[in-house]
Structure formats: C-alpha cells, structure tokens
Amino acid sequence: MLNLIDRRLIDHLDWSLILLVSSLMTIGLLNLYSTTLGETLNGVPIYLRQAIWFSLGFLVMFLVAFVDYRHYQTFAYVIFPASLVPLLILLAYHLMTGGVHRWIRIGPISFQPSEPVKISLVLALSRFFSKNVKADGYLLRDLIIPFFGTAVAAALILLQPDLGTAMVLFLILFSILFFVKIRLKSFLFLTLSGLATLPLVWNSLKGYQKDRILAFFDPGLDPLGSGYHIQQAKIAIGSGGLTGKGFLGGAYTKLGFIPARHTDFVLCNLAEEWGFVGLVVLLVLFLLVLLLGLQISLRSKDRFGAITAFGVVAMIFWHTFTNVGMVLGMMPVVGIPLPFLSYGGSSTITVMVGIGLLLNISMRRYVF
C-alpha cells in the first residue's frame, strides 16, 4: 500500500496537526468516560462507542488525505447536490409522518445527513470561487449561485428542524466571502438585508427555539424550562473554580442536572473537573488547530486549496465558538456539538474529513 503512495507525501505529513487532534480526542474520550460512567447505548458504553467513532474518523482522515484534493475539486459540483439527497429523503419522511427527523437509521447505525453537507458546501464554494476570480472583490450579482446553493441546503436542514446547523452553513459562506474578498457595499447590503429578514426568520422558528433565544436574553425568564440549560451549565462550570474537582469528581454534572451532558453540553463536566485552567488549556489546543489550519490555507499552492482549508477552519471555528458561547451563556442554545469532545458519529466523521483535507492540502504544497 505504501508503495502506491508518493513518498514525499508521507515525508510532509503535518504531524503537529495530527498530534493536536489526537490530544483533543484523548481529552474528549477521558471526559466522556467520566461524564457517562456506567451509561450505555444499545448495551455498549457511550465512551466505547465514541472510541470506535474516533478510530473510524482517523481511518477516514487518512483516506481523505491521500487522495489528491484536486479530485475533490473536479467532483465538488457532484458531491454537493448528492449530499442533499438524504436531506430530501428525510424531508419526505417528515412530511409523511410528522415530528422531528434528523437521523437516518440503517440497522443499528444512525447518521445525521446534515453533517456532511458542511464539507460538501466548503468544496462547492471553493470550486466556485477558485474558478470565478474577481480581483476587485465580488459584487452581489457574482454571489447569486453561492447564496442560492447555501440557502437551499440551509432550508432543507431548517425544516428538520435544525437551526444550529443551518446557521453554520451561512457562517461558513460569509467566512469564505471575507477570505475571497467581498466588496464593502455588497457586504453592507447583505448585512442590512439579513437584519431586515429577522422578523421573518423569527416567525418561522419553532416555539422552543424562540423560548431558547428569549432565555438567552433573560435566563431567569423560565429557569425550569427554556432557561434550565444555561442556568445549570453556569452552576456546574462555576463549581469547578480555578483548578476543578479532579478526574471523575464532577458530581454536579453526573447527578443529571445537565441535559445533553455527553453531547452539546459536554464541556460542563470538563469545566467542573478541571476548572478554569482546564478550559484555558482546551481552548489553547483549539486555537493551535485553527492557526495551523490558517497556515495551511495561506501556504497552499492554489486557490482551491487555500479556500478549502480556510472553509474547514471556519467550520471548526464556528462550531467551537458557538458551543463554548452557548455553554457559558453568552449565546442562545442552538444545539451545536463541540468538535472532538461531544459524542456523535456523524459530527466526528465530518470533522475528521475536514482534518483530512487540511493534511491533504498541506502535504501537496511540496509535490506540485
């Protein structure tokens, strides 16, 4: 197998990025072990299931890394619409049966089809902006296709309903627009247009989504309902103090006061057991991953690679920023997992595909 791979690729593998990702995964696994001790899903301990997802994620990461990323550029316009097909299937099923449907189940395995859309959108936007270069910056008329594609994907996800993931798609789009240079008047028009549509967006939200946003502005409005997550998270994090209660010592989180403590609010247990110091260490590791990703983007030998790497960095950044802000009560609760720490196969594989793309682009800057 190794004989089939250009030796230069292996020589230029970015071990710093792999080491950082491995460190975050190790922290995530230990934290998951602590917060879900004794809990199982389908008879399998949750931390063990996540260990399996991490292993599969590493395998996928290397597979993605060793396929020349220019092939992804070639097929980007096929990959993106193909990634929307499972969303259409979910929507059809949703219309027939009603209720919330975010997962497709195949036997004992279930996956969330909205997750891979983030990567497919990054690839499609990268191809578009690498083939349609505007040296003076993009005007509104240049952005019709990217906006239409993003809006279609976001609408399908919003109908599930999944506000957080739909929001991330637009955040990725806007991040890439800044990277490729959007004209100021276009940016101002989009900003004002976005503000003008807020009433429409508000009216389209589900009742519980509105309650969560209202609870963000006034956590005491419904402390046992929509404000419960934020209130309990603050108590758990505050109880950790400066250095925390130590490994397996997060009693408040373990006693069940924190909803979704192994998924969206997994950070609470880490903060309770390792305190402010542990949180800072974790955020520094995330920062180093993002800085390495930006470095890969800036050093890429072509525009597609640069935009793709930046898009992946934007995806990880917005997930981390939103989740941490949400848990600390600085943002509304929108159901965004924390990369490498929250339990979940779909999100884990998606992030690892992104890391594989970063490694791919990094290695090939020497090979052209």
C-alpha positions, -999 to 999 in steps of 0.1 A, spaced: 0 0 0 27 24 10 45 18 -23 14 32 -41 17 65 -22 42 92 -32 69 90 -5 71 128 -4 35 129 9 44 109 39 76 129 45 55 161 46 26 148 67 17 175 92 24 156 124 18 188 145 -18 189 134 -22 151 139 -7 154 174 -31 183 183 -61 165 170 -51 133 189 -47 154 221 -82 168 218 -96 134 211 -79 119 241 -93 147 263 -127 142 247 -126 105 254 -115 108 290 -141 135 296 -168 113 280 -157 83 301 -161 105 332 -194 121 324 -211 89 311 -196 63 335 -220 34 337 -242 46 309 -247 26 277 -264 29 243 -277 -3 229 -257 -22 256 -224 -5 246 -207 21 269 -210 55 254 -173 63 257 -165 30 239 -189 39 211 -171 72 208 -137 55 208 -149 34 178 -161 66 160 -127 82 167 -109 52 152 -131 53 121 -126 90 120 -88 85 119 -92 60 91 -114 84 71 -90 112 78 -60 94 62 -82 82 32 -92 117 25 -57 130 30 -41 107 5 -65 113 -24 -52 143 -43 -76 172 -33 -78 183 -70 -100 153 -75 -124 168 -49 -123 200 -69 -133 180 -100 -163 164 -84 -173 192 -60 -204 201 -80 -215 164 -79 -207 159 -42 -227 189 -30 -261 181 -46 -255 144 -38 -251 153 -1 -286 170 -2 -304 138 -13 -306 123 22 -320 156 34 -347 154 8 -355 118 19 -357 129 55 -380 158 45 -403 134 26 -404 111 56 -410 140 78 -440 152 57 -455 116 58 -450 110 95 -446 144 111 -423 151 140 -386 158 142 -363 137 120 -326 145 119 -312 109 116 -313 81 91 -312 47 107 -297 17 89 -299 -13 112 -280 -4 145 -263 26 129 -278 60 125 -263 91 110 -272 128 107 -271 137 70 -269 174 77 -233 170 90 -215 161 57 -233 190 39 -209 213 57 -179 197 40 -196 194 6 -206 231 8 -170 240 15 -158 221 -15 -185 235 -38 -178 271 -27 -141 266 -31 -145 254 -66 -169 283 -75 -146 310 -61 -114 294 -75 -129 293 -110 -147 327 -108 -120 351 -96 -128 388 -91 -96 406 -83 -115 438 -72 -139 419 -50 -173 402 -55 -204 421 -63 -239 409 -53 -246 396 -88 -215 374 -85 -228 358 -54 -262 346 -66 -252 310 -72 -233 306 -39 -262 321 -19 -287 300 -37 -269 268 -31 -263 276 6 -299 287 11 -313 255 -4 -291 234 19 -299 255 49 -336 255 42 -337 217 40 -318 215 73 -340 241 89 -371 221 80 -359 192 101 -357 215 122 -320 221 130 -314 258 134 -278 255 146 -265 235 116 -284 258 91 -268 288 108 -233 272 105 -237 269 67 -243 306 64 -214 313 87 -191 292 65 -204 311 34 -198 345 50 -164 335 63 -153 324 28 -167 356 13 -144 376 36 -115 354 26 -121 358 -12 -129 395 -8 -164 408 -10 -169 445 -18 -179 467 11 -211 479 -4 -221 443 -12 -213 433 24 -234 463 38 -263 454 16 -262 417 27 -259 428 64 -289 452 61 -309 426 41 -302 400 68 -314 424 95 -345 431 75 -354 394 73 -350 389 111 -388 392 117 -395 366 90 -368 343 105 -383 348 140 -418 339 128 -405 308 111 -389 294 143 -404 267 164 -418 277 198 -390 260 217 -364 278 195 -380 312 203 -380 303 240 -343 295 240 -335 328 224 -356 347 249 -340 327 277 -306 338 264 -316 375 269 -332 367 302 -321 334 318 -344 339 347 -375 341 325 -381 304 327 -355 288 349 -371 253 349 -379 254 312 -361 271 284 -335 287 307 -327 255 325 -297 245 303 -279 278 308 -286 281 345 -274 245 353 -244 249 330 -233 280 348 -236 263 382 -215 233 370 -188 255 354 -187 278 384 -184 249 408 -152 239 391 -134 270 403 -98 276 393 -85 241 391 -116 219 393 -126 189 414 -103 164 396 -110 134 372 -143 117 380 -151 144 405 -177 163 386 -206 153 408 -230 180 397 -228 170 361 -230 133 369 -261 137 391 -281 146 360 -286 183 364 -270 190 330 -292 180 300 -272 166 270 -241 163 291 -224 139 267 -233 159 236 -239 196 233 -231 204 270 -202 180 273 -180 210 282 -197 213 316 -181 182 330 -147 192 318 -150 226 334 -163 211 366 -135 186 369 -106 207 356 -118 242 363 -107 274 346 -72 261 340 -86 231 322 -108 252 300 -79 275 291 -58 245 281 -86 231 260 -92 264 242 -54 269 235 -54 234 218 -83 245 197 -66 278 189 -34 259 178 -55 237 155 -71 268 139 -38 286 135 -23 255 118 -53 254 95 -49 290 86 -12 285 80 -20 256 56 -45 278 38 -20 307 33 7 283 22 -15 264 -3 -1 264 -39 -35 270 -55 -67 290 -48 -89 259 -44 -67 245 -17 -65 279 1 -103 284 1 -110 248 11 -85 249 40 -100 282 51 -135 268 49 -126 239 71 -110 262 96 -142 283 95 -163 252 101 -143 242 132 -141 277 145 -178 284 143 -186 251 159 -162 257 188 -171 294 192 -209 287 192 -207 257 215 -185 274 241 -205 306 239 -237 285 243 -225 266 273 -211 298 290 -244 315 285 -230 340 260 -251 327 231 -285 311 227 -288 273 229 -289 262 193 -277 226 196 -241 227 182 -217 200 192 -181 207 203 -156 192 179 -136 162 193 -154 163 226 -192 159 220 -204 124 215 -216 117 179 -205 96 149 -217 120 122 -201 151 136 -169 132 144 -165 118 109 -174 152 94 -147 170 114 -121 143 106 -129 146 69 -121 183 73 -88 175 91 -80 150 63 -85 179 38 -61 201 58 -35 174 58 -41 168 21 -35 204 11 -5 207 35 13 177 21 8 187 -16 23 221 -14 56 204 -18 46 179 -45 34 201 -75 
